[in-house]
Amino acid sequence: MKDAFKIKAKTAARGAAIDAARALIRPTLLRQPVVAKVFNQLPPAVRADARIALYSSSDTVFISVFLRGLDSFKDKRLTSLLEKFADWKSQSHDCTLSTEPNRDYIFNRAFTWDHDKRSIAYKKLTKDGGQAPEVFDISIGVYAFVKADSDSCRIVVKKHEEVITKEERFIVCD
């Protein structure tokens, strides 16, 4: 029994060492040259007017751009920004809970993670049997808000009734 415990404890300690080394490598993610390159693709007019956040979590860099007070979703600041990332994997959805019409656009792309193989974190990770991530994702969220009193966009509430038939299943024993 003692041998089995020692093996499990050794495996757990090795896993903890790998996790610690990965935690040391993650801050280097924001120093990847491609992150600055992507960030600098944000048009100057957008960088001047929008609230922008940059952060990382796990193996993903997030760039969030909040554009408020737009006259419409055809606003030049918004369309010029969307054009920059047109070839990325994307999705969008409308949000109608507030008084301002809001459309969210999410763009994602994977990039190669170039590690400094001379760094202590990289050496420690690979020494302990871990593997450095080879790719990371950049996710750009564009959150566009049109003025509540816009002539071109508004939130319309449509009501309808639904009849729902539910099937109920249960066990009967004699």
C-alpha positions in Angstrom: 0.0 0.0 0.0 2.8 2.4 0.8 4.3 1.9 -2.6 1.0 2.7 -4.3 0.6 5.9 -2.3 4.2 6.9 -3.1 3.5 6.5 -6.9 0.3 8.4 -6.7 1.9 11.2 -4.6 4.8 11.4 -7.0 2.4 11.7 -10.0 0.4 14.3 -8.3 3.5 16.3 -7.4 4.7 16.1 -11.0 1.3 17.4 -12.2 1.4 20.3 -9.7 4.9 21.2 -10.9 3.7 21.2 -14.5 0.7 23.4 -13.6 3.0 25.9 -11.8 5.3 26.1 -14.8 2.3 26.6 -17.2 1.2 29.5 -14.9 4.6 31.1 -15.3 4.4 30.8 -19.1 0.9 32.3 -19.4 2.0 36.0 -18.8 4.2 35.8 -21.8 1.0 35.4 -23.9 0.4 39.1 -23.9 3.9 39.8 -25.1 3.4 37.8 -28.3 4.1 40.2 -31.2 0.9 39.1 -33.0 -1.2 40.4 -30.1 0.2 43.9 -30.5 -0.2 43.6 -34.3 -3.9 42.6 -33.9 -4.6 45.3 -31.3 -3.0 47.9 -33.6 -5.5 46.9 -36.4 -8.2 48.7 -34.4 -8.8 51.8 -36.4 -7.6 55.1 -34.7 -11.1 56.5 -34.7 -12.3 53.4 -32.8 -9.4 53.5 -30.3 -10.2 57.2 -29.7 -13.9 56.8 -29.0 -14.4 53.2 -27.6 -13.8 51.7 -24.3 -11.2 48.9 -24.9 -10.1 46.1 -22.6 -7.2 43.7 -23.1 -6.7 40.6 -20.9 -5.8 37.0 -21.1 -7.1 33.8 -19.5 -5.7 30.4 -20.0 -4.5 30.2 -23.6 -6.7 33.0 -24.9 -6.2 36.7 -25.4 -9.4 38.8 -25.2 -9.8 42.2 -26.8 -13.1 43.8 -25.9 -14.3 46.9 -27.8 -17.4 48.8 -26.5 -18.8 51.3 -29.0 -21.7 53.4 -27.5 -23.9 56.1 -28.9 -23.8 54.9 -32.5 -26.4 56.4 -34.9 -26.9 53.0 -36.5 -25.2 49.7 -37.1 -23.9 51.2 -40.4 -21.8 53.7 -38.5 -18.4 54.1 -40.2 -16.5 53.4 -37.0 -18.2 50.1 -36.6 -18.1 49.0 -40.2 -14.4 49.9 -40.6 -13.7 47.8 -37.5 -15.7 44.8 -38.7 -14.0 44.9 -42.0 -10.6 44.4 -40.3 -11.6 41.0 -39.0 -13.9 39.8 -41.8 -11.8 36.8 -42.5 -11.8 35.5 -38.9 -14.2 32.9 -37.6 -17.2 35.0 -36.4 -20.6 35.1 -34.8 -23.0 37.8 -33.8 -26.2 38.2 -31.9 -28.6 41.0 -30.9 -29.3 42.0 -27.4 -32.7 43.6 -26.7 -32.8 43.7 -22.9 -31.7 47.4 -22.5 -33.3 50.5 -24.1 -30.3 50.7 -26.5 -30.3 48.3 -29.4 -27.1 46.3 -28.9 -25.4 43.9 -31.3 -22.4 41.8 -30.2 -19.8 40.5 -32.7 -17.3 37.9 -31.7 -14.2 37.1 -33.8 -11.8 34.2 -33.1 -8.5 33.0 -34.6 -5.8 30.7 -33.5 -2.1 31.8 -33.7 1.2 30.0 -33.1 2.7 30.6 -29.7 6.4 31.4 -30.1 8.0 30.6 -26.8 11.4 31.9 -25.5 13.0 28.5 -25.1 15.7 30.1 -22.9 13.2 31.3 -20.3 13.2 29.7 -16.9 9.5 29.0 -17.1 9.8 27.1 -20.4 12.8 25.1 -19.2 11.0 24.2 -16.0 7.8 23.1 -17.9 9.6 20.9 -20.3 12.0 19.5 -17.7 9.0 18.4 -15.6 7.6 16.5 -18.5 5.0 19.2 -19.5 4.4 20.5 -22.9 4.2 24.2 -23.7 1.1 25.2 -25.6 1.8 25.5 -29.3 -1.2 27.7 -30.2 -3.3 30.3 -28.5 -6.5 32.1 -29.5 -7.3 35.7 -29.9 -10.9 36.6 -29.3 -12.2 40.0 -30.2 -15.5 41.1 -28.9 -17.1 44.1 -30.4 -20.1 45.4 -28.5 -22.0 48.0 -30.5 -24.8 50.1 -28.9 -27.0 52.3 -31.0 -28.6 55.4 -29.4 -32.0 54.7 -27.9 -33.5 57.5 -29.9 -32.0 56.4 -33.2 -34.1 57.0 -36.3 -32.7 53.9 -38.0 -32.8 51.3 -35.2 -35.2 50.5 -32.4 -36.3 47.6 -30.3 -39.7 46.2 -31.2 -41.6 44.0 -28.8 -43.8 41.3 -30.4 -46.1 39.2 -28.3 -47.5 35.8 -29.1 -49.1 33.0 -27.3 -47.9 29.4 -27.2 -49.7 26.2 -26.4 -47.3 23.7 -24.9 -48.2 20.0 -24.6 -45.9 18.2 -22.2 -45.5 14.4 -21.9 -45.2 13.3 -18.3 -43.5 9.9 -17.6 -43.4 8.1 -14.4 -43.0 4.6 -13.0 -46.0 2.7 -11.6 -45.4 -0.5 -9.6 -48.1 -3.0 -8.5 
